[in-house]
């Protein structure tokens, strides 16, 4: 079976969407599928406004349409709602090709943090984008319920995994810092709510691992915090394993892949009880969820690292990829979703 995955988020970006799609592709290939990625690397790009490290495809429709026409894939999955996603959606509708989509990021909430745009407007646009999809895949049950609340249809759960060959507690760096060490990892940007972590009155030290548009500003504002910059693979795992608690202050993530990665390295999690953390964290066992994030972080110090490691190991990318592959078929039957079924003229 030949699968085409269209995504505006791809390497060299480092984020949960890219890791999810990359791991899914790798496991699908191992399972015998032919997987073709259509990404910004195939097109001329421009920097994303307010986030120049993200490159957006410039006027991609004609080239993308030719690629899809020539590939003649058995299934098309549109992973993002950016320029490539919109172009792929347009081509599928024009050619009466069914497709699936996924909802990785709470863009309405992200957008509202930067611009005074009502959530209802953004969700209306996203609802229209995803409506003609045979299925819209989300990472958690609570995100599924959230989209259904906003009027989305045919929403299915496609979970996330962790690479326990990389993320493990075998090797930990020795921080030359007062303990306990509270760690945050991810994109250093306003939508991640990192300042809620940095402002906590906690004993010991704080460490932020990652890069992003707000890194330089936060370094100046919080000189006592160790900002390591981006780390990768085994080095990243070592930095995580050297800490005591992982603090996840985001209120807008649909999952929080970094939570599983931190758990795999033996870190209990402190987070708000919101979509993402509440779907992953077992309160009192692998982490603490509380609207008082400081109390959650302090309580997490009392949890056992091994409980976190055991839980993380139960969430494999292999299982997630098998679920993804099953959604590329109509109702689980061995007939690919790509067919010449007529779509309602109202769908576009």
Secondary structure, DSSP 4 states (H G I P E B T S, - for coil): -EEEEE-S--TT--SHHHHHHHHHHHHHHHTT-EEEEE-GGGS-EEEETTEEEEEEESS-HHHHHHHHHHH--SEEEE--SSHHHHHHHHHHHHTT---EEE--B-HHHHHHHHS---HHHHHHHHHHHHHTSSEEEESSHHHHHHHHHTT--SEEE------TTTS-SS-----SSPSSEEEEES--SGGGTHHHHHT---SSEEEEE---TTHHHHHHH-TTSEEEE---HHHHHHHHHT-SEEEE--SSBSS-HHHHHHHHTT-EEEE-SSTTHHHH--BTTTEEE-SSHHHHHHHHTTS-HHHHHHHHHT--HHHHHHHHHHTTBGGGSSSBS---PPPPTT--
